[in-house]
């Protein structure tokens, strides 16, 4: 199809970077932006930098711990393609945000530290990508430092992630002796030079350019590449798109080496926006009518105003400034008067946006995570997950007069995804749930700073919860009657069961085989 929507969708590449903290995600992001011509933006990305430090009170926690709660979207163009890089907060305590962001991308770059290989957070994030069959391109970073044997690293990816690997390049030397890579996709040498790669096309392994350019390394390189080409599968687009095979690039983000190669690889291999599953049907990106879903809501940086920005991932059609969209959950009309594109630093008002793009929509709390927006069609996209919280707490007010204010604060922050809120069926005060404990601190400090309510959090008897579903309505009613004191409703009125131990959960599952107990709930 040759419509403007199809054409624009086809040139989008929407991706995220997944990495364990310190693997080099921030450095790589900066370098990618530089490659994309967004030169003035590089340096603005650093979450740890000064730029973001002064914004508001509730961000104090971020400053103290050197992390960023904010998810930003960075758009850049290169060779006719539009790249949308969705930044994911790296700290493990904020993994929920990261998971949600991954529901909005079409591909991911997995960054590994050459000395460390797969680390705990890499594995967790990878598992989310796998759940969604997100294609993954691997970038082995810090090749300029002493690292592990590349064969060892590939082996580890294969074994620990059960993911096939296909090297897109092979390193020449390592650590202080790192000279660059041989590009295996388009046979060439990419040599490390001050200020970037020197690109030398070669005819093959026998090319005398190898002996001329890298005399000390030519023999080893020939030997290793032969071994690698025989030992690993070739790139297979189908397997890659299904997330079962990852092409592997090598480089040094710090030295700006291999980043262009990675970006070329992304351009060539990463898919444009694909079809998305909604409850009633599948939506093709080329459809003329606009559809999209909210994967992130962020409070305005100014705590005095309760304005919020909802991040909408466009799935089909064209978004125009001034449109009115239907919020499927409520049937309300949402005006989109000033959609925002997030160019790392400045927010810019966009005139139009296309499938794969992410725009920010300012609103006063109407839009929630998981909301689907359409031009009127009542469909809901699946796939913005809620994870069963790992920590449950009960807010404790120092001043009971502030109960109403606290309720409002918790509800608004639950809309934003800062916390999950549960109302026990027996009418006892609400409890909050978080995936990472740091979120409790963020919650407390925001409730105080933005709503003027000092609040503490106490432990509860429960350790975990599960969403409960089942076809058999009578069984659900029986369950809630018998376990009333251990049941609650989530923010959307869905039933959850609370457990004091994992053993109790397993027992409930055995005793109620007609019910299902879910650790993940897809919001809609
Ligand atoms: P993150 O966002 O994944 O947490 O990692 P970040 O980019 O902040 O990088 C973590 C550290 O690793 C930084 O050093 C950074 O300079 C370094 N680094 C990133 N890529 C490379 C690389 O290719 N080679 C080498 N040798 N180092 C790299 P730092 O000292 O912790 O921070 P900074 O003082 O440089 O900001």
Boltz pocket constraint, residues with backbone or C-beta under 6 A from the ligand:
constraints:
  - pocket:
      binder: B
      contacts: [[A, 19], [A, 20], [A, 21], [A, 22], [A, 23], [A, 24], [A, 25], [A, 26], [A, 27], [A, 28], [A, 90], [A, 141], [A, 142], [A, 143], [A, 144], [A, 145], [A, 251], [A, 252], [A, 253], [A, 254], [A, 255]]
      max_distance: 6.0
